[in-house]
Amino acid sequence: MNNKRKLFGTDGVRDLANSGNMTPELALKLGRAFIRFTHGRKIIIGCDTRLSGRMLEGALYSGMSSEGAEVYLAGVIPTPGVSYAVKSLNADGGAVISASHNPAEYNGIKFLGADGCKLSDDDELAIEYTLSRDERSTSPDTGRIHDSPELVKDYARHIASLLNPEAIIDCVTFDCANGASAMSVPVLVGATKFSQLNTSIISQNFDGLNINKNCGVMHMSNLTDYVVKNGMNIGFAFDGDADRVLISDSKGRIIDGDIILWVLGRWLKLSGNDKVVVTVMSNMALEAHFADEGIETLRCPVGDRYVLETMRESGAGLGGEQSGHIIASEFTSTGDGLCTAVLFLNAIHDLGENVSTLVDRFGRYPQRLTNLTLKRPRESVDMSAVNGIVAEYQDRIEHGRIFIRTSGTEPLLRILVEAPEIDTVEELSAILSSRLEEFC
């Protein structure tokens, strides 16, 4: 079997909807291959708010049903909501139809195992191999299809149960990115004291085409401007499938995944968890802060499933990404924006934190992330030559780093430069962008 995936990227199969690698025909075959690989007989399917979601959903569950699987359709629900449903219903796996933070014209399919976690690289490779054989069941028996809209409410009430009532504060805003959280945040608010306070929900009127459009984690000014203008104490923004969260403080400054991890890491240490997994993109200041707190930092490749794998291997109870994917293994099996928001409120209450000073006290190293558009397949980029150029400049940074990678979800070459001095960061970013353009 070829040991390199062709369809699956960092977060499932993703492409322009109804073209490329995200057609109904492929969705049907993926559904069939997933069941043939897992031998699953009870599967949960959820999607975000994209117009193409129902089209792909029909094809996906048709493929699964044709192999005898019983499928429960959760409808619009966050990715972690599907993960929760898989575990709570003792299902054999799940699938999420979403392109996460991408614009509405994209869509994707990612699979979850019986543990509610994203599949490993090897599992996805095996599904690709099964797909390439394009076999199908010849049995006349097909699986039943169940409409299960109650699953999103079950998930939201579960998240509400994790919130310490004493940690609920006034003047909180939730930006739903016109995505999946628009179905769960109102239930969360209604099930808690938030409903009695000055709580606002914005970007919740989805139309199938406005997911992530000028809102959510991809356009934080939508939230930060609202927070400042309306005198809110804190705001939480999600992405399209709500597995990520970023936060605005009362001054409209962004609290990213690194600062969230800094808060949650100290909070979880109170119960004995003293290891945190971060990706290669996390700011070096985070390691310094954790070292001061006696917390061990471990790094892994970008992608929340790699975070989870490293957490399992190391016994860490917390892991995440600067982009806002956070996993606290005691509470969730995958990145979960709503869960992270609730745990953050619990943490700042228990730690006696002042949210409005977090950005000032974190003191991050200056970073510059530059994205170069790839005009060729990511697999054809000569990374050995790219890394050779990087090595020429790495010695110029005494206490910093340069990190280059191809995106697993978009046709981009990402260039990260980090150093104590902003002038060094800007200069090297410009030089590297110019020199690496030829590899794109």
C-alpha positions in Angstrom: 0.0 0.0 0.0 1.3 3.5 -0.9 2.2 5.2 2.4 1.3 8.7 1.4 -2.2 10.1 1.6 -3.5 11.8 -1.6 -7.0 12.9 -0.6 -6.8 13.5 3.2 -5.0 16.7 4.4 -4.5 18.0 7.9 -8.2 18.0 8.6 -9.9 15.5 6.4 -10.7 15.8 2.7 -11.4 19.4 1.6 -11.9 21.2 -1.7 -14.3 23.5 -3.5 -17.7 22.0 -3.1 -19.2 20.2 -6.1 -15.8 20.1 -7.9 -12.3 18.8 -7.4 -12.2 16.4 -4.5 -15.5 17.3 -2.9 -18.3 16.0 -5.1 -21.4 14.0 -4.2 -19.8 11.1 -6.1 -16.7 11.1 -3.9 -18.8 11.6 -0.8 -20.8 8.5 -1.5 -17.6 6.5 -2.1 -16.0 7.9 1.0 -19.0 6.8 3.1 -18.9 3.3 1.7 -15.1 3.1 2.2 -15.4 4.4 5.8 -17.9 1.6 6.7 -15.9 -1.1 4.9 -12.8 0.0 6.8 -14.3 0.4 10.3 -17.0 -2.3 10.0 -19.1 0.3 11.8 -22.8 -0.2 12.2 -23.9 3.0 14.0 -22.6 6.3 12.7 -23.3 10.0 13.5 -23.2 12.6 10.8 -23.1 16.3 11.4 -22.5 19.4 9.2 -21.9 23.1 9.4 -24.1 25.7 7.7 -22.7 25.6 4.2 -25.2 25.4 1.3 -23.5 22.4 0.0 -23.7 20.5 3.3 -27.0 18.8 2.7 -26.0 17.8 -0.8 -22.9 16.0 0.5 -24.7 14.7 3.5 -27.2 12.8 1.3 -24.4 11.2 -0.7 -22.4 10.4 2.4 -25.2 8.6 4.3 -26.2 6.9 1.1 -22.8 5.3 0.8 -22.8 4.3 4.5 -26.4 3.0 4.4 -25.5 0.9 1.3 -23.0 -0.9 3.4 -25.6 -1.7 6.1 -24.7 1.1 8.6 -27.4 2.8 10.7 -26.9 6.5 10.4 -28.0 9.3 12.7 -28.2 12.8 11.1 -27.5 15.5 13.7 -27.9 18.3 11.2 -26.1 21.5 11.9 -23.8 20.8 14.9 -20.2 21.7 15.9 -17.5 19.1 15.1 -17.1 18.5 18.9 -20.8 17.9 19.1 -20.5 15.0 16.7 -17.6 13.7 18.8 -19.7 14.0 22.0 -22.7 12.2 20.3 -20.4 9.3 19.1 -19.4 8.6 22.7 -22.7 9.3 24.4 -24.6 7.0 22.0 -21.8 4.3 21.9 -21.6 4.7 18.1 -18.9 3.2 16.0 -17.8 6.5 14.5 -18.8 9.8 13.1 -18.4 12.1 10.1 -18.4 15.9 9.9 -19.2 17.8 6.7 -17.4 21.1 7.1 -14.5 23.1 5.7 -14.0 24.7 9.1 -12.6 28.3 8.7 -12.7 28.3 4.9 -15.2 30.4 2.9 -18.6 29.1 2.0 -17.7 27.8 -1.4 -15.5 25.1 0.2 -16.5 22.0 2.0 -14.9 18.9 3.4 -15.4 15.6 5.2 -13.6 14.4 8.3 -14.1 11.2 10.1 -14.1 10.3 13.8 -13.4 7.0 15.4 -15.5 5.2 18.1 -13.5 7.2 20.7 -14.8 10.5 19.2 -11.3 11.4 18.0 -10.1 12.2 14.5 -8.6 9.3 12.7 -4.8 8.8 12.5 -2.8 9.2 9.3 -2.6 5.4 8.9 -6.4 5.0 9.2 -7.0 7.7 6.6 -4.5 6.0 4.3 -6.3 2.7 4.8 -9.6 4.4 3.9 -8.0 5.8 0.7 -6.8 2.3 -0.1 -10.3 0.9 0.4 -11.7 3.7 -1.7 -9.3 2.9 -4.6 -10.7 -0.6 -4.8 -14.2 0.8 -5.0 -15.9 -2.3 -3.8 -19.4 -2.3 -2.4 -21.7 -4.6 -0.5 -24.0 -6.9 -2.6 -26.3 -7.5 0.4 -29.9 -6.4 -0.1 -29.9 -5.1 3.5 -29.5 -1.4 3.9 -29.1 0.6 7.1 -31.7 2.9 8.5 -31.4 6.7 8.5 -32.5 8.6 11.6 -33.1 12.4 11.8 -31.7 13.3 15.2 -31.8 17.1 15.7 -31.9 16.6 19.5 -28.2 15.8 19.4 -27.1 19.4 19.2 -29.2 20.3 22.2 -27.7 17.3 24.1 -24.2 18.6 23.3 -24.9 22.2 24.3 -26.5 21.1 27.6 -23.5 19.0 28.3 -21.2 22.0 27.8 -23.5 24.0 30.1 -23.1 21.4 32.8 -19.3 22.0 32.8 -19.7 25.7 33.6 -19.2 26.7 37.2 -22.2 28.9 38.0 -20.0 31.2 40.1 -17.7 31.7 37.0 -20.5 33.2 34.9 -19.9 37.0 34.4 -22.0 39.8 32.9 -21.5 41.4 29.5 -20.4 38.4 27.4 -20.6 38.2 23.6 -20.5 35.1 21.5 -19.6 35.4 17.7 -21.0 32.3 16.0 -19.3 33.0 12.6 -22.7 32.2 10.9 -21.6 28.6 11.5 -22.4 25.5 13.5 -22.2 27.2 16.9 -25.3 29.3 15.9 -27.3 26.2 16.8 -25.6 25.4 20.1 -24.7 28.8 21.7 -28.4 29.8 22.2 -29.0 26.5 24.0 -25.9 27.0 26.2 -27.0 30.5 27.1 -30.6 29.4 27.8 -29.4 26.7 30.1 -27.3 28.9 32.3 -27.4 32.2 34.1 -26.2 33.9 31.0 -29.8 34.1 29.9 -30.5 36.5 32.8 -27.5 38.8 32.1 -26.4 41.1 29.4 -25.3 38.4 27.0 -25.2 39.0 23.3 -25.0 36.5 20.4 -23.8 37.9 17.0 -23.2 36.4 13.6 -25.9 33.7 14.1 -28.2 34.4 11.1 -26.7 31.9 8.6 -27.9 31.6 5.0 -25.6 28.9 3.7 -23.3 31.5 2.0 -22.1 33.7 4.9 -20.3 31.3 7.1 -17.0 32.9 8.3 -17.8 36.0 6.2 -16.4 39.0 8.0 -17.0 37.3 11.3 -15.7 34.6 13.7 -12.1 33.8 14.3 -11.1 34.7 10.7 -12.3 38.3 11.1 -11.8 39.1 14.8 -12.6 42.8 14.3 -16.2 41.9 14.1 -16.1 40.7 17.7 -13.5 43.2 19.1 -15.3 46.2 17.6 -18.6 45.0 19.1 -17.1 44.3 22.5 -15.5 47.8 22.7 -18.6 49.6 21.3 -21.0 47.9 23.7 -18.9 47.9 26.8 -18.7 44.1 27.1 -16.3 42.4 29.5 -15.3 39.6 27.2 -16.1 38.0 23.8 -15.7 34.6 22.3 -15.4 34.0 18.6 -15.7 30.6 16.9 -14.9 29.3 13.4 -17.4 27.6 11.0 -17.5 24.2 12.8 -16.8 25.6 16.3 -13.8 23.5 17.1 -11.7 26.7 17.5 -12.2 29.8 19.7 -10.4 33.1 20.1 -11.2 35.7 22.7 -11.5 39.5 22.9 -10.7 41.2 26.2 -12.7 44.3 27.2 -10.2 46.6 25.4 -10.8 44.7 22.1 -7.4 42.9 22.2 -7.2 39.3 21.0 -6.4 36.5 23.4 -5.2 33.8 21.1 -4.7 30.1 21.7 -1.3 30.6 23.3 -2.7 32.8 26.0 -5.7 30.5 26.5 -3.2 27.6 27.0 -1.3 29.8 29.5 -4.4 30.3 31.6 -5.7 26.7 31.3 -2.3 25.2 31.9 -2.0 27.0 35.2 -5.5 26.1 36.1 -5.2 22.4 35.3 -1.9 22.3 37.3 -4.0 22.8 40.4 -5.3 19.3 39.8 -1.9 17.8 39.0 -1.7 18.2 35.2 1.8 19.6 34.6 2.4 18.9 30.9 1.1 20.9 28.0 1.4 20.1 24.3 1.7 22.9 21.8 2.5 23.0 18.1 5.5 24.4 16.3 3.6 27.6 15.7 3.2 28.6 19.4 5.1 31.6 20.6 8.3 31.0 22.5 7.1 33.2 25.3 4.6 30.4 26.2 7.4 28.0 26.9 9.1 30.6 29.1 5.9 31.2 31.1 5.3 27.5 31.6 8.9 26.9 32.7 8.4 29.5 35.4 5.3 27.6 36.6 7.0 24.2 36.6 4.9 23.1 33.6 6.6 21.0 30.9 6.0 22.1 27.3 6.1 19.5 24.4 5.9 20.5 20.7 4.3 18.7 17.8 3.3 19.3 14.2 0.4 21.5 13.3 -3.0 19.9 13.5 -5.2 19.1 16.6 -5.0 15.4 16.0 -1.2 15.5 16.2 -1.7 17.5 19.4 -4.0 14.7 20.8 -1.5 12.0 19.7 1.3 13.7 21.6 -0.9 14.2 24.6 -1.7 10.5 24.7 2.0 9.6 24.3 3.2 12.0 27.0 0.3 11.8 29.4 -0.4 15.6 29.1 -3.8 16.7 30.0 -3.9 19.8 27.9 -2.8 20.7 24.4 -3.6 23.1 21.6 -2.7 25.5 18.9 -2.2 29.3 18.7 -5.1 29.3 16.2 -7.5 28.4 19.0 -7.8 24.6 18.8 -7.7 23.5 22.4 -8.1 20.0 23.8 -8.5 19.3 27.6 -8.6 15.5 27.6 -10.6 15.3 30.8 -13.5 17.1 29.0 -13.2 16.6 25.3 -11.7 14.3 22.6 -11.2 16.9 19.9 -10.8 20.7 19.6 -13.9 22.3 21.1 -14.5 26.0 21.0 -17.5 26.0 23.3 -15.9 23.8 25.9 -12.8 25.9 25.8 -14.8 29.1 26.4 -16.5 27.5 29.4 -13.2 26.2 30.9 -11.6 29.5 30.4 -14.3 31.2 32.4 -13.9 28.5 35.1 -10.1 29.1 35.1 -10.1 32.8 35.4 -12.6 32.5 38.3 -10.5 29.9 40.2 -7.2 31.7 39.5 -8.5 35.1 40.3 -7.3 36.3 36.9 -7.8 39.8 35.5 -8.6 39.1 31.8 -7.9 42.7 30.7 -4.2 42.3 31.7 -3.4 39.0 30.1 -2.2 40.4 26.8 0.1 42.8 28.5 1.6 40.2 30.9 2.1 37.5 28.2 4.8 39.5 26.5 5.0 37.5 23.3 8.0 37.4 21.0 7.3 39.3 17.8 6.1 36.9 15.1 5.4 37.3 11.4 3.4 34.6 9.5 3.5 35.1 5.8 1.5 33.0 3.4 2.7 32.4 -0.2 0.1 31.0 -2.6 1.1 27.6 -4.1 0.6 27.3 -7.9 1.6 23.6 -7.8 0.5 20.6 -5.6 1.9 20.8 -2.1 3.5 17.4 -2.5 5.8 18.7 -5.3 7.3 21.6 -3.3 11.0 20.9 -2.8 11.1 21.2 1.0 14.7 20.1 1.2 15.8 23.1 -0.9 13.4 25.3 1.1 15.0 24.2 4.4 18.4 24.8 2.9 17.6 28.4 2.3 16.1 28.7 5.8 19.4 27.3 7.3 21.2 30.2 5.7 19.3 32.7 7.8 18.6 30.8 11.0 22.0 31.8 12.5 21.0 35.5 12.3 18.5 34.9 15.1 20.2 34.3 18.4 17.1 33.6 20.4 14.5 33.1 17.7 13.4 30.7 15.0 12.3 30.3 11.4 9.7 27.6 10.5 8.4 26.8 7.0 5.6 24.4 6.1 2.9 23.8 3.5 -0.6 24.1 4.7 -2.6 20.9 5.1 -5.9 22.7 4.3 -5.1 25.4 1.8 -2.7 25.8 -1.2 -0.2 27.9 0.8 3.4 27.9 1.9 3.5 29.3 5.4 6.6 31.2 6.6 6.9 31.9 10.3 9.7 34.1 11.7 10.0 34.7 15.4 12.6 36.8 17.2 13.0 39.2 20.2 13.3 42.2 17.8 10.5 43.2 15.4 13.0 44.7 12.9 14.7 41.4 12.5 11.4 39.6 12.1 10.2 42.0 9.4 13.5 42.0 7.5 13.8 38.2 7.4 10.2 37.7 6.5 10.6 40.0 3.5 13.8 38.3 2.4 12.4 34.7 2.8 9.2 35.6 1.0 11.1 36.8 -1.9 13.5 33.9 -2.1 10.9 31.2 -1.6 8.5 32.5 -4.2 10.2 30.4 -6.9 9.2 27.2 -5.0 5.5 28.0 -5.2 
